[in-house]
Amino acid sequence: MTFTTQPLSLEDYLQYGDRTDTPYELVAGELVAMSLGSGRHGEIIHQLQQYFEQQILAQGQDWVARAAMIGVQSPQRGQWETIRIPDVVVLPRSQWRQVRDREAVIFLNEPPPLLVAEVVSPSTRSTDYRAKRTEYALLGIGEYWIVDPLLEQVTICTLVEGFYKNSAGV
């Protein structure tokens, strides 16, 4: 659902507050309310975050996984007034330290996250498979996981020469 009639700038979005707990993405200057999602959707996000944290620990990486709390500035319709809030983001701990004490947005002038994951719901299917896939590739995000409980599949997209190559998931 879109609420704004005039496009918002990034600055307006970062200052926006409607006194509700509704999270919004900014898509080409328009506020788009994010739905709460089903309990299953939330459980999958939680499991993904735990899985990534376990893998990070096992590999001895100085990274963190964060669920639905970090925005990523992204292109949409030829503009940059878009902030996506992925279901899970993996990034270096040093980068997390930088964003945790300010608006938790990774801007274009900053390194992209290492990995983002989206859990598909009926209302986000097209966006997750098409728009975000293109946007995240343009940003140079190394891996994009599309977790689709509707099809019971995980698609792992790995960035190769600017485009995502699909592989079977876990």
C-alpha positions in Angstrom: 0.0 0.0 0.0 1.4 3.4 -1.0 0.6 6.5 1.1 2.5 9.5 -0.3 1.3 11.6 -3.2 4.5 13.6 -3.6 7.8 11.8 -3.9 9.9 11.8 -0.7 13.6 12.5 -0.7 16.0 10.2 1.2 16.3 12.9 3.8 12.5 13.2 4.2 12.2 9.4 4.5 14.9 9.3 7.2 13.0 11.9 9.2 9.5 10.4 8.5 7.4 9.3 11.4 3.6 8.7 11.5 3.4 7.7 15.2 2.7 4.1 14.3 4.9 1.0 14.5 4.5 0.4 10.8 7.8 0.0 9.0 8.1 1.5 5.5 10.4 1.0 2.6 11.0 4.0 0.3 10.5 2.9 -3.3 11.2 5.5 -6.0 10.3 8.2 -3.5 7.0 6.6 -2.3 6.4 5.1 1.1 5.4 1.5 1.0 4.1 -0.1 4.2 5.6 -3.4 5.0 3.1 -5.9 6.2 3.8 -7.9 9.4 3.8 -11.2 7.5 2.7 -14.6 8.8 4.2 -16.4 11.8 5.8 -18.8 9.4 7.4 -15.9 7.5 8.9 -14.6 10.8 10.0 -18.0 11.9 11.9 -18.5 8.6 13.6 -15.1 9.0 14.6 -16.1 12.5 16.0 -19.4 11.3 17.9 -17.7 8.5 19.5 -15.3 10.9 20.5 -18.2 13.2 21.9 -20.2 10.3 24.0 -17.3 9.0 25.3 -16.6 12.5 26.3 -20.3 12.9 28.0 -20.3 9.5 29.8 -17.0 10.3 31.1 -18.6 13.6 32.1 -21.9 11.9 34.1 -20.0 9.3 35.7 -17.6 11.8 34.5 -14.5 10.0 34.1 -11.2 11.7 30.6 -10.7 10.3 27.1 -10.3 11.7 23.6 -11.3 10.5 20.8 -8.9 11.3 17.1 -9.5 10.6 14.8 -6.7 9.2 16.7 -3.8 10.8 19.1 -2.5 8.2 18.0 -0.5 5.1 19.9 -0.6 1.8 19.8 2.3 -0.6 18.9 1.0 -4.0 18.0 2.0 -7.5 14.4 1.8 -8.6 12.8 3.2 -11.8 16.0 5.1 -12.7 16.1 6.9 -9.3 18.0 6.3 -6.1 15.3 7.4 -3.7 14.7 3.8 -2.6 15.5 2.1 0.7 14.9 -1.6 0.9 14.8 -3.4 4.2 15.8 -7.0 3.5 14.6 -9.8 5.8 18.2 -10.6 6.7 21.5 -8.8 6.0 25.0 -10.1 6.5 27.8 -7.5 6.8 31.2 -7.1 8.4 31.0 -6.4 12.1 33.0 -3.1 11.5 30.2 -1.9 9.1 27.6 -2.9 11.6 29.3 -0.8 14.3 29.1 2.2 11.9 25.4 1.9 11.2 24.1 0.9 14.7 24.6 4.4 16.2 22.9 6.2 13.3 20.1 5.5 10.9 20.7 1.9 10.0 20.9 2.4 6.3 23.8 1.4 4.0 24.1 4.2 1.6 25.5 4.1 -2.0 28.9 5.6 -0.9 29.4 2.7 1.5 30.4 -0.9 0.7 27.3 -3.1 0.0 26.3 -5.9 2.4 27.9 -9.3 1.8 24.6 -11.1 1.5 20.9 -10.3 1.7 18.0 -12.7 2.0 14.3 -12.2 1.3 11.5 -14.5 2.3 8.8 -14.6 -0.3 5.2 -14.0 0.6 2.2 -13.9 -1.9 2.3 -10.0 -1.8 6.1 -9.8 -2.4 6.7 -12.5 -5.0 7.3 -10.3 -8.0 9.3 -7.8 -6.1 11.6 -10.4 -4.5 12.2 -12.4 -7.7 12.5 -9.5 -10.1 12.9 -6.0 -8.8 15.2 -6.8 -5.8 17.2 -9.2 -7.8 18.1 -6.5 -10.3 18.6 -3.8 -7.6 20.8 -6.0 -5.4 23.0 -7.0 -8.4 23.4 -3.3 -9.4 24.6 -2.6 -5.8 27.2 -5.4 -6.0 25.8 -7.5 -3.2 27.7 -10.8 -3.5 24.9 -13.2 -2.6 21.1 -12.8 -2.7 19.0 -15.6 -1.2 15.4 -15.9 -2.2 13.6 -18.2 0.3 10.3 -19.2 -1.0 8.1 -21.2 1.4 5.3 -21.2 -1.1 7.4 -23.3 -3.5 9.4 -24.8 -0.7 12.7 -23.8 -2.3 15.8 -21.6 -1.7 17.4 -19.9 -4.6 21.0 -18.7 -4.0 22.0 -16.0 -6.4 25.7 -15.4 -6.7 27.0 -12.3 -8.4 29.2 -13.1 -11.4 30.3 -10.2 -13.6 27.5 -8.0 -12.5 24.7 -10.5 -12.9 23.3 -13.1 -10.5 23.8 -16.8 -11.3 21.3 -19.2 -9.6 22.3 -22.3 -7.7 20.3 -24.8 -5.7 19.8 -23.8 -2.1 20.0 -25.5 1.2 
